[in-house]
């Protein structure tokens, strides 16, 4: 039987992996993937609580959240593609145009 | 609010307000129509003259119907509105005020009429007439104001107008700097005046109508009894006297008036006869009780300031060559007589306002006459002002020079012209004062010598201008000016001749008001005739030097050496003010303040900026541009906040 805490644990695990990915990723693609993982962690969390209290609103919020995550990753990819076309590469450590 | 002896507005109150409002309203009117139409420019002089004439008619209306009161037995009426705080504004009309209003509007009317001819060709004459109209309106408002705060506002308005008019020909560098000098020097006086007003306000603010002329004229003993000593009054009086010295050009603030001759001559006539310099004398007469109840040294200060100025200006007048400056120094000298007349009364503890005002009115007539005839000369001689370039004008312009002759005789006090009755009365008065108080001896002496000096410089000017041969091309071709300029000369000549008849009436007009006790002085006959003898002697001296040339003034000047140099340089007062006080002292002070402003005030402001720039030089390195650093720091911050919150709340 799957308990609530198991799902929440899964969500926390995903979240930690996502944060770790953001902090250590070298490439832009990995960064975007990490962001998606964090959003998924949040989605799982919402679903878990929604099912726990038998409330269907949570399910629709998660659907909305997935759509937003898709749009967000599209914008992220667009930025990365245009950076790539300008020949600057997508290595995050080297994208330091906006520093002091 | 004290609205004494007054129930309703009646026609006299409205007339009193209109007296000064009509010329003031004329100011924007003339400016606007003169700006937008040529016809307006042409009739601007007539408009201004009409406005002043209306004021004169209204003054005459009040005077001729005048018991000046709503209650029988009172000698004034007083109408006040609340203004701000417990200060009021309104009109206060008594014989003193109405005499001044009549004199100012009457003389100003004649001068305006003269100016229609004199300024006829000036392209900016609508500006000129608008400003003189405001000038006269300001003076009339000053004369009629019921409160010293309102008085001070009009006082400043008069100062502003004098600045504008002296600098009317602002394209002449001399005129521009003379206007500036007049403004700054009178400003020095005005600072003292406003300090004096502050002291007076401090003494009277507990009464329900502080600084009102009515209170200051009737309730000074009450104010003293309330807690203030007569030392406070003396301090207030002395400070106010500083303002008087600035406005009425008394020593040592008289230096602006000779330079003010750079303006149009009609402006000089206005300043000297009607609108500006008499304001100071009027102020002392207006708040006469303050000096009466003050410590004796305040009265002596008034007296000796006047007497010394009368003497000092007379000596300078002898060596000046500019016809208008001679008249300017004579004005300073005569104002000294008026102030000294007031001072004698203060020292004796009696009212001598009548004597001072009589001389003031006579002087207004004769000085307007002299300036207007000098104006005619300059008008015809194309602004040649050096008397050494004139000469022989009596034959060329007989009416003008005859008018000047009458003016000159009146000025020196030749009987039976009006000046004899006004000026000799003051000298006799000062001797009468000496009989009662020996401190007055030198005042009498200075005034007596002043009479002699007046004769010498007046007739030096007159002889050089009128007799002899013409000494320049312009002087050879002079002739009398047009009728619009002649009529004022004739009217003023007539007044100068016959006004002596009204001496007793004039004194009586003030008599009931200020309880003047002495009319005839108990002094020896030879003292009474001494001024006249000195006048005759002065005439002889002037004749020998400047008409018959039996004696050569240049030789005397060379022989007297250092005295001549001192007098010729106006006692080095201009040097003192400009080269020593201004350049050595004020410039250094100004540099000090500049340095404080630059290094301390600006230093604080700029220093804060510099500190943040230096700090940011180091701290901006935080912004590496690498996104993950930001994310890491944000996360660390979030964790730190969460931990703090958990600790503060006390665990989950």
Interface residues (C-beta under 8 A of the other chain):
Chain A: X19 X22 X23 X24 X25 X31 X92 X93 X95 X96 X97 X98 X99 X100
Chain B: X620 X621 X623 X624 X625 X626 X627 X628 X631 X632 X635
